[in-house]
Every structure is written in C-alpha cells, then in structure tokens.
Amino acid sequence: MMEIWNRHFECMDRDELKKVQSERLRTTVERIYFNVPFYRHKMQEAGLGPESIKNIDDISKLPFTTKTDLRDNYPFGLFAVPMSEIVRLHATSGTTGKPTVVGYTRNDISTWSEVIARTLTAAGATRNDFIQIAYGYGLFTGGLGLHYGGEKIGASVIPVSGGNTTRQIQLMHDFGTTILACTPSYALFIAEALQESGINRDELKLKAGVFGAEPWTENMRREIEDKLRIKAIDIYGLSEVIGPGVASECSFQNGLHINEDHFYPEIVDPVTLKVLPEGAIGELVFTTITKEGLPLIRYRTRDLTRLTYEKCRCGRTFVRMEKCFGRSDDMLIIRGVNLFPSQIETVLLEMSEIKPHYRIIVDRVNNLDTLELQVEVDEVFFQDKISQLQILTEKLQDNLDKAIGLTVKVTLVEPKTIERSEGKAKRVIDKRKY
Ligand code: DLL
C-alpha cells in the first residue's frame, strides 16, 4: 500500500472539504476584491461584493479570468500583494512575445512544496529515494517546482535540469536514481538512448517516473513503462495556477487527483461557459483558494478533460480529472515549451523578404518533437544564387530562435506552393501521435 503524504486533507470527508473550500474561497475573494483593482472592477460590474460569496457553490457567480487578462496586466498587475512579499517569479511564453508572469509569496512556495510532496509520495517516493529532475530549471516551473517538493519529503534531489542525455544516463547509473522527473517525450528519448549507451537497464535502480507538462497517451505510457521498466505517473499543472502539483495520479493510474483544498476545479462548455455536470467533457477552470501572490478566479486553462468524484481505491477523496484530451485553443507544446503559431507569424511579418504564407509542421522523431517551418519567399530568391537562400534561411532561423527559444528547421519554398484556404487557414500540421 502506497503512502499518503497528507492524509488529513487528501482523504478528507467531502462535506468537511466543502467547508474548508468555502472558507478559503471567502478569504480569497476578500483578498482580490480589496487588493486587485482588476478583480474589484469585474466584480462590481457583475454587481458583486465580497459578501456575495458565502460558500463554494457561489463560485459560479464570479467572472472568468483568461490568459489575455494576465497579458493585459503584464507583468505584475494581477498580483495581490506588494512586491516586497514576492519571493519568486516564473514565466511562460505567450502569444505576443510577452511572457505570462507568475509571482509567489513565501507561503505560496510552501504550498507548492506541499502539493509536490503529495505528488511524489503518490508516485511512491520517500526520503530514501533519489529523484533526478530533468525538467528545465529557470523561468519554467517544472525544475524548481519538483525540486522543493522533493526536498520536503526528504529525498535526495538531483537537480540536473533538461538535456545532455548521455550525462543523464551516467548520473542515473552512478547516483542510483530511483525516480525520474521529466516530460514524457524526454523519458522516451532517454529510454532509447539507454539502449544504445552500453549501460544495462539492470544496472539502474530506477522504479518510477513523474511525467507531465505536455499531453501524452496511454500508448506512450506503456512504451515508457516497458522500455524503462518503471511505473510512469502522469502529473499535471500550469504556471498560472502554481506549476506542477495541481493534479497527479496515484499508484492506480486511473485519473489525476486534483489538490482541491488549494485549487478548485470546474468543467465548463468552452463556448457557452456554462458549468457542465460530472463526467461531461469540457474546459477545465481553476480557482486558487489559498494563493497569495497571484490568486486566480475561475481561470480558463483551455485544457479539455472531465471529472469524476467516484471514490478511488487509494483512499484519497479528491476529485480526479482524466488525462487531458487536448486544448480548446491552438497552443502547441513543443519539447515542453508553449508555442502559439502567432509567435512565428510575428517573426515572419517583421521580415520584408518573406511572404506571410507559411506552414508549421510538428512531428516526433526518435521521441523528440521537431518543428519545421515552410515559408514562401519572393521569386527573385530562386532566380539568384543559392547562397542568397542560404543566408535568408539562417537569418530566419536565428530570428525564430531568439523570439521563441526553439530551434526551427526552416524550408524556403517558391511562391504559391503553400495551399491557400478560403476559411480559416490550417497553418499547423501536427503529425505527432500522442
Ligand atoms: O507545464 C507545469 C508542469 C511542469 C506540469 C512539469 C507538469 C510537470 P506550463 O508551462 O504553464 O506549466 O504549461 C501548462 O501544459 O495547460 C497543459 O496544456 C499542459 N500540461 C501540463 N501537464 C500536462 C499533462 C507546466 N500531464 C500546460 N498532460 C497546461 C497534458 C499537460 N497536458
């Protein structure tokens, strides 16, 4: 039987939980009403005051928040505390090139460590484990998010960050890593590199992995589990809400338990915004009910899933969300980095030599995402010497790298070779099979 990190909350009677959620929601609403002008105005427009929210069921009266709201209030406009209370900033890329910025108070960092401690414990980790964190460290929430939770449970944390696969395998072998934390696509890449490394799987002590930050299928899980001979646990989160630690699977791998005492979930119809009943597929919406730095009210994640309140065999009473089905918008996740096609478009539009006809082709080769951009250029480039094309390709590649932080394979093509469309253009071809 697997351990549970915080039995008091994770196995709380649901009526009791509702009381906790109601009280925490009231505190949050007061906090945002008095400290964040954006929220106060939105509540006033809806004819609401802090006293309108008495218990968790009143949540449906509150207005939704979107990524655009965060962007419009860039960088710190939605923070609910003075900057002197903020001890950490993280960020993700957004549509306009401006990142979405999130801020944490000391208590928020402690909440984050708590929810990750639950995640890691549910994956079977204890103080005797060696956790190799191959999520990126930096503005991305993956690395540092897992890190603090790993230390909280007393495990030996190996903060290797992403990349350098040969070294990952070497450390895994030499340090006796038991838990691997990275994106599922990177886990598969590591698995294949291991087969070629000369190190035998039996020489490793690996027993489980906590994988997330991008969508992945049951097929991919099976492949990882077979190749690495580990238990592959799905973990979900988003920077705006806290980072990783929002929801995670238990050993039964049958839906992700949402840390409902901190993040209150709803499923809504992405078009009508009506709250949908249990079991219906729709857009996941979160209200943070304990966060201080950046509380979010009914934040639309764009992730599509469904919820079940059925009791889980593990003993946890928290609601479970199914593995994400996809997104209601067009955000791509390439090697764990969020990318909107419009970011690429912005770069193209800034270069006069290039026509705004392009196609983005995403694929997965050897389990790593690849990104190709096919773009039309003026005829003169094809009449001229090849070196001209080469120079332009390199310039574009360089500009893209700077703007989106991803290596893009650029293919310049002759005018009118890219299919036109009369309705919405399908600019993205995603060949990945999750
Ligand atoms: O990816 C936080 C994270 C780090 C989660 C490490 C898990 C592990 P963002 O960069 O803000 O935060 O991206 C959030 O990634 O809205 C989903 O679309 C997607 N996503 C995250 N986890 C999963 C998952 C981190 N397990 C966005 N399955 C989210 C499917 C996921 N999609």
Boltz pocket constraint, residues with backbone or C-beta under 6 A from the ligand:
constraints:
  - pocket:
      binder: B
      contacts: [[A, 92], [A, 135], [A, 141], [A, 142], [A, 211], [A, 212], [A, 213], [A, 214], [A, 215], [A, 216], [A, 234], [A, 235], [A, 236], [A, 237], [A, 238], [A, 239], [A, 240], [A, 243], [A, 244], [A, 245], [A, 301], [A, 303], [A, 323], [A, 324], [A, 327], [A, 333], [A, 336], [A, 338]]
      max_distance: 6.0
